[in-house]
């Protein structure tokens, strides 16, 4: 079975049929994967992934896109962004796996064994049925409306104690989604089969990637947190199957731009001890008075209807090139529209010292900094703590700016 292994942000040459090329383009837009013909050839292409990682199956071809970060770190960032602050990469031997999808299977299986070891989670679910025996409460109005005085069956409503509850549904759906991919490891395929068999009585629900329900945890279901978070992560990033043309394509795809943005937002919110209302994700603002030009800053801190800090997050490296002018222009537009003395631009990697740009004739200070994602988790959160301190300084400067105005 043909296999193409790609690396995030690296270009390489590969042979593709016209059908598979078109199927890849349908599944991955050019800003996620560029596919350009090699001059002088008819079936060879330069494939260059951007910041979308994971794996896709196109007909009988498997394409894997490995992240530039260690797989364990990617999953930590993604799970933390979703609220699983105790998910630690050292629990799993991620780096022995060749792809993100192959790494997810043992992680999900191990988390499932830990959760299921205390017995499957059960809960009460309200059911409404027509039965030949009375169970729970009789629905008098429905009995009269549908049965016209006939004694049986009886329209009843009752609470059923069942394992067919949302946390189990999420885990089963995630296992089935992964099983639909081409998993190379025989042990991984067995693990996915074990999860599905254990949850045999649980409904298989088709959760759309953009609408994965959240689970509220308490002392009764806390032991499910890890496996549910991994399941939600898998379901969230599973690409919807397409069948355009003669080749079917599907896959698990993770946009690292979004992962990094969501991680920084949650980590700063928690470090600053703010609510989601005060420190939201992408609250819309307007550049012009007529509200024709809509903008969505990645980071903003609000005191009621007044913004007191703004920032932007970029999953880019400063190692090989200086700050993009467009990024600074974008941050300047945010600070101007919100009447702030400046803002902060956060990159995913350093390579250059932090900078502060004083904008001529505008009185704006644009701070440029970075987060090193390659160190230990404790070192990463130490950097987040320092970044939160800078954010607080900018927030106090905004307050002084408004008082002076």
C-alpha positions as CSV (number, residue, x, y, z in Angstrom):
1,X,0.0,0.0,0.0
2,X,1.6,3.3,-1.0
3,X,2.6,5.7,1.8
4,X,3.7,9.3,1.6
5,X,5.4,10.7,4.7
6,X,5.6,14.5,5.0
7,X,7.0,16.9,7.5
8,X,5.3,20.1,8.6
9,X,6.6,23.1,6.6
10,X,9.0,21.0,4.5
11,X,8.8,20.4,0.8
12,X,9.4,17.0,-0.9
13,X,8.8,15.4,-4.3
14,X,6.2,12.6,-4.8
15,X,4.4,10.8,-7.6
16,X,0.6,11.3,-7.7
17,X,-2.1,10.2,-10.2
18,X,-4.4,13.0,-11.4
19,X,-7.3,11.5,-9.3
20,X,-5.3,11.3,-6.1
21,X,-3.9,14.8,-6.6
22,X,-7.4,16.2,-7.1
23,X,-8.7,14.3,-4.1
24,X,-5.9,15.7,-1.9
25,X,-6.7,19.2,-3.1
26,X,-10.4,18.7,-2.3
27,X,-9.6,17.6,1.2
28,X,-6.7,20.1,1.9
29,X,-6.9,23.6,0.6
30,X,-3.7,25.2,-0.6
31,X,-3.1,27.1,2.6
32,X,-2.9,23.6,4.3
33,X,-1.0,21.7,1.6
34,X,0.5,23.1,-1.5
35,X,0.7,20.7,-4.5
36,X,2.8,22.1,-7.4
37,X,4.0,20.1,-10.4
38,X,7.7,19.4,-10.8
39,X,8.8,21.1,-14.0
40,X,9.4,18.6,-16.9
41,X,7.4,15.8,-15.3
42,X,3.8,14.6,-15.8
43,X,3.1,12.9,-12.5
44,X,5.6,14.3,-10.0
45,X,4.7,17.1,-7.5
46,X,6.2,19.2,-4.8
47,X,4.1,18.6,-1.7
48,X,4.6,21.1,1.1
49,X,2.4,21.0,4.2
50,X,1.8,24.3,6.1
51,X,0.8,24.0,9.8
52,X,-1.9,21.3,9.3
53,X,-0.6,17.9,10.6
54,X,-2.1,14.4,10.9
55,X,-2.9,11.8,8.3
56,X,-5.3,11.4,5.3
57,X,-6.3,8.4,3.3
58,X,-6.9,9.1,-0.4
59,X,-8.1,5.9,-2.1
60,X,-5.4,3.3,-1.5
61,X,-2.8,6.1,-0.7
62,X,-2.0,7.1,2.9
63,X,-0.4,10.5,3.6
64,X,1.1,11.3,7.0
65,X,2.1,14.8,8.0
66,X,4.4,14.8,11.0
67,X,4.6,17.9,13.2
68,X,7.9,19.8,13.8
69,X,7.2,19.5,17.5
70,X,7.4,16.2,19.3
71,X,4.0,14.4,19.0
72,X,3.6,14.3,22.8
73,X,4.0,18.0,23.0
74,X,1.4,18.6,20.3
75,X,-1.1,16.4,22.1
76,X,-0.4,18.2,25.4
77,X,-1.0,21.6,23.9
78,X,-4.2,20.4,22.2
79,X,-5.6,18.7,25.3
80,X,-4.7,21.6,27.6
81,X,-6.5,23.9,25.3
82,X,-9.6,21.7,25.7
83,X,-9.3,21.8,29.5
84,X,-7.4,18.6,30.4
85,X,-4.7,20.3,32.4
86,X,-3.5,17.0,33.9
87,X,-2.7,15.3,30.6
88,X,1.0,14.6,30.5
89,X,3.0,13.4,27.6
90,X,5.4,11.3,29.6
91,X,2.7,8.8,30.3
92,X,2.9,7.5,26.8
93,X,5.8,6.5,24.5
94,X,4.7,8.8,21.7
95,X,7.9,9.3,19.9
96,X,8.2,5.6,19.0
97,X,5.2,6.1,16.7
98,X,5.8,7.3,13.2
99,X,2.6,9.4,12.9
100,X,0.2,11.4,15.0
101,X,-2.6,9.0,14.4
102,X,-0.5,6.0,15.3
103,X,0.4,7.7,18.5
104,X,-3.2,8.5,19.4
105,X,-4.3,4.8,19.4
106,X,-2.2,3.6,22.4
107,X,-2.9,6.8,24.2
108,X,-6.6,6.3,23.8
109,X,-6.4,2.6,24.7
110,X,-4.4,3.2,27.9
111,X,-6.7,6.0,29.0
112,X,-9.7,3.7,28.3
113,X,-8.2,0.9,30.4
114,X,-7.6,3.4,33.3
115,X,-11.2,4.6,33.0
116,X,-12.9,1.3,32.4
117,X,-10.9,-0.4,35.2
118,X,-13.4,1.0,37.7
119,X,-16.3,-0.3,35.6
120,X,-18.2,1.4,32.8
121,X,-19.7,4.7,33.6
122,X,-23.5,4.5,34.0
123,X,-26.1,7.2,34.3
124,X,-29.8,7.8,34.3
125,X,-31.5,8.6,31.0
126,X,-35.2,9.5,30.6
127,X,-37.0,7.2,28.1
128,X,-40.4,7.5,26.6
129,X,-41.9,4.2,25.2
130,X,-45.1,2.3,24.6
131,X,-44.8,-0.9,26.8
132,X,-47.1,-3.8,27.7
133,X,-46.3,-3.3,31.4
134,X,-46.3,-0.2,33.4
135,X,-42.8,1.2,34.2
136,X,-42.2,4.6,35.6
137,X,-45.0,7.1,35.0
138,X,-47.9,6.8,32.6
139,X,-48.1,9.6,30.1
140,X,-51.9,10.1,30.4
141,X,-52.3,12.7,27.7
142,X,-50.3,10.5,25.1
143,X,-52.2,7.4,26.2
144,X,-55.6,9.1,25.5
145,X,-54.3,10.7,22.3
146,X,-52.8,7.6,20.7
147,X,-54.6,4.6,22.3
148,X,-58.2,5.8,22.5
149,X,-59.0,4.0,25.7
150,X,-57.1,0.8,24.8
151,X,-55.3,-0.4,28.0
152,X,-52.1,-1.8,26.3
153,X,-49.6,-0.9,25.2
154,X,-49.1,1.8,27.8
155,X,-47.4,5.2,27.1
156,X,-44.8,5.6,29.9
157,X,-41.9,7.7,30.9
158,X,-39.1,6.2,33.1
159,X,-35.5,6.7,34.0
160,X,-33.2,4.0,32.7
161,X,-29.9,3.3,34.4
162,X,-27.6,2.6,31.5
163,X,-24.1,2.7,30.1
164,X,-25.3,4.4,27.0
165,X,-24.3,7.9,28.2
166,X,-22.4,10.7,26.5
167,X,-18.9,9.9,27.9
168,X,-19.1,6.3,26.6
169,X,-20.6,7.5,23.3
170,X,-17.7,9.9,22.8
171,X,-15.1,7.2,23.5
172,X,-16.8,4.7,21.2
173,X,-17.1,7.2,18.4
174,X,-13.4,8.2,18.7
175,X,-12.3,4.5,18.6
176,X,-14.5,3.9,15.5
177,X,-13.1,7.0,13.8
178,X,-9.5,5.9,14.4
179,X,-10.3,2.4,13.2
180,X,-11.5,3.8,9.9
181,X,-8.0,5.1,9.3
182,X,-5.2,2.8,8.0
183,X,-3.6,1.8,11.3
184,X,-0.4,-0.1,10.7
185,X,0.2,-1.6,14.1
186,X,-1.6,-4.9,14.7
187,X,-1.7,-4.2,18.5
188,X,-3.3,-0.8,17.9
189,X,-6.0,-2.4,15.7
190,X,-6.6,-5.0,18.5
191,X,-6.8,-2.1,21.1
192,X,-9.4,-0.3,19.0
193,X,-11.4,-3.5,18.7
194,X,-11.3,-4.0,22.4
195,X,-12.7,-0.5,23.1
196,X,-15.5,-1.0,20.6
197,X,-16.3,-4.5,22.1
198,X,-16.3,-3.1,25.7
199,X,-18.8,-0.5,24.6
200,X,-20.9,-2.8,22.6
201,X,-24.2,-1.7,24.2
202,X,-23.4,2.0,23.7
203,X,-24.9,3.8,20.8
204,X,-22.6,4.8,17.9
205,X,-23.2,8.5,17.5
206,X,-21.9,10.5,14.5
207,X,-20.5,13.6,16.1
208,X,-19.8,16.4,13.6
209,X,-16.2,17.7,14.1
210,X,-17.4,21.3,14.7
211,X,-20.0,20.4,17.3
212,X,-18.4,18.0,19.9
213,X,-20.4,18.2,23.1
214,X,-18.6,18.9,26.4
215,X,-18.8,16.7,29.4
216,X,-19.1,18.2,32.9
217,X,-16.9,16.3,35.4
218,X,-17.6,15.7,39.1
219,X,-16.4,13.1,41.7
220,X,-18.4,10.4,40.0
221,X,-16.9,10.7,36.5
222,X,-13.6,12.4,37.1
223,X,-11.8,9.1,36.3
224,X,-13.1,9.5,32.7
225,X,-11.6,13.0,32.2
226,X,-8.5,11.8,30.3
227,X,-10.2,9.3,28.0
228,X,-13.0,11.7,27.2
229,X,-10.6,14.6,26.5
230,X,-8.6,12.4,24.1
231,X,-11.9,11.2,22.5
232,X,-13.1,14.8,22.0
233,X,-9.8,15.8,20.5
234,X,-9.9,12.9,18.1
235,X,-13.5,13.6,17.0
236,X,-12.8,17.4,16.7
237,X,-10.0,16.9,14.3
238,X,-11.3,14.1,12.2
239,X,-11.9,15.3,8.7
240,X,-15.3,14.5,7.2
241,X,-15.1,11.9,4.5
242,X,-15.5,13.1,0.9
243,X,-16.1,11.2,-2.3
244,X,-15.7,13.8,-5.0
245,X,-14.7,12.2,-8.2
246,X,-13.4,8.6,-8.4
247,X,-11.4,8.6,-5.1
248,X,-12.6,8.7,-1.6
249,X,-10.6,10.7,1.0
250,X,-10.8,11.1,4.8
251,X,-8.4,11.8,7.6
252,X,-7.4,13.2,11.0
253,X,-6.1,16.8,10.6
254,X,-5.0,19.2,13.3
255,X,-4.4,22.9,12.6
256,X,-1.5,23.9,14.7
257,X,-2.3,27.6,14.3
258,X,-5.6,27.0,16.1
259,X,-4.0,24.7,18.7
260,X,-1.3,27.2,19.6
261,X,-3.8,30.1,19.7
262,X,-6.2,28.1,22.0
263,X,-3.4,26.9,24.3
264,X,-2.0,30.5,24.8
265,X,-5.5,31.9,25.4
266,X,-6.4,29.3,28.0
267,X,-3.0,29.3,29.7
268,X,-3.0,33.1,30.0
269,X,-6.6,33.2,31.2
270,X,-5.8,30.7,34.0
271,X,-2.5,32.4,34.9
272,X,-4.3,35.8,35.2
273,X,-7.2,34.1,37.0
274,X,-9.8,35.6,34.7
275,X,-13.1,34.3,33.5
276,X,-13.8,33.4,29.8
277,X,-16.0,36.5,29.7
278,X,-13.2,38.8,30.7
279,X,-10.6,37.0,28.6
280,X,-12.4,35.5,25.6
281,X,-11.3,33.8,22.5
282,X,-11.6,36.0,19.4
283,X,-14.1,38.6,20.5
284,X,-15.0,40.7,17.5
285,X,-14.0,44.4,17.2
286,X,-14.5,47.0,14.5
287,X,-11.8,49.1,12.8
288,X,-14.1,51.8,11.4
289,X,-17.0,53.8,12.9
290,X,-19.5,52.3,10.4
291,X,-18.6,48.8,11.5
292,X,-17.8,47.6,8.0
293,X,-14.3,46.2,8.8
294,X,-14.6,43.4,11.3
295,X,-11.5,42.1,13.2
296,X,-11.0,39.2,15.6
297,X,-8.0,39.6,17.9
298,X,-6.7,36.3,19.3
299,X,-6.2,37.8,22.8
300,X,-8.2,40.5,24.5
301,X,-9.0,41.5,28.2
302,X,-12.2,43.2,28.9
303,X,-13.6,45.3,31.7
304,X,-17.2,45.2,30.9
305,X,-17.5,46.7,27.4
306,X,-14.1,48.3,27.5
307,X,-11.0,46.5,26.2
308,X,-7.9,46.9,28.4
309,X,-5.5,44.7,26.6
310,X,-5.1,43.2,23.1
311,X,-2.7,40.7,21.6
312,X,-2.2,38.4,18.7
313,X,-0.8,34.8,18.5
314,X,1.3,33.5,15.5
315,X,2.4,29.9,15.1
316,X,5.5,31.0,13.2
317,X,9.2,31.0,13.9
318,X,11.4,34.0,14.3
319,X,14.6,31.9,13.8
320,X,15.0,32.3,10.1
321,X,13.4,35.6,9.3
322,X,12.4,38.8,11.2
323,X,8.9,39.7,12.3
324,X,6.5,39.9,9.4
325,X,5.4,43.5,8.8
326,X,1.9,42.4,8.2
327,X,1.7,41.0,11.7
328,X,2.8,44.3,13.2
329,X,0.3,46.2,11.0
330,X,-2.5,43.9,12.2
331,X,-1.6,44.4,15.9
332,X,-1.4,48.2,15.3
333,X,-4.9,48.1,13.8
334,X,-6.2,46.3,16.9
335,X,-4.5,48.8,19.3
336,X,-5.8,51.8,17.2
337,X,-9.4,50.6,17.0
338,X,-9.5,49.8,20.7
339,X,-7.8,53.0,21.7
340,X,-5.0,51.2,23.5
341,X,-1.4,52.3,23.9
342,X,-0.1,49.1,22.4
343,X,-0.3,45.3,22.3
344,X,1.7,42.1,22.3
345,X,2.6,39.8,19.4
346,X,3.4,36.3,20.5
347,X,5.3,33.8,18.2
348,X,5.6,30.1,18.7
349,X,9.4,30.1,18.5
350,X,12.2,32.6,19.2
351,X,15.6,32.8,17.7
352,X,15.6,36.6,18.1
353,X,15.5,38.7,21.2
354,X,12.2,40.2,22.3
355,X,11.5,43.6,20.8
356,X,9.4,46.7,21.4
357,X,8.5,48.9,18.4
358,X,7.5,52.5,19.1
359,X,5.2,53.6,16.2
360,X,6.0,57.0,14.8
361,X,3.3,59.7,15.2
362,X,1.0,57.2,16.9
363,X,2.3,56.7,20.4
364,X,1.8,53.0,20.2
365,X,4.1,50.4,21.6
366,X,4.1,47.0,19.9
367,X,5.8,44.3,22.0
368,X,7.1,41.2,20.1
369,X,7.9,38.1,22.2
370,X,7.9,34.3,21.8
371,X,7.2,31.0,23.6
372,X,9.7,28.2,23.4
373,X,7.5,25.1,22.9
374,X,10.5,22.6,22.9
375,X,11.4,22.7,26.6
376,X,9.8,20.8,29.4
377,X,6.1,21.4,30.4
378,X,7.2,23.2,33.6
379,X,9.5,25.5,31.6
380,X,6.7,26.2,29.2
381,X,4.4,27.3,32.0
382,X,7.2,29.4,33.6
383,X,7.3,31.3,30.3
384,X,3.5,31.6,30.3
385,X,3.8,33.1,33.8
386,X,6.3,35.6,32.6
387,X,4.1,36.5,29.7
388,X,1.2,37.0,32.0
389,X,3.3,39.5,33.9
390,X,3.9,41.5,30.7
391,X,0.2,41.4,29.9
392,X,-0.6,42.9,33.3
393,X,2.0,45.7,32.7
394,X,0.3,46.5,29.3
395,X,-3.1,46.4,31.1
396,X,-1.9,48.9,33.7
397,X,-0.5,51.1,30.9
398,X,-3.8,51.1,29.2
399,X,-5.5,52.3,32.4
400,X,-3.0,55.1,32.8
401,X,-3.4,56.0,29.1
402,X,-7.2,56.4,29.5
403,X,-6.9,58.4,32.7
404,X,-4.5,60.8,31.0
405,X,-6.9,61.1,28.0
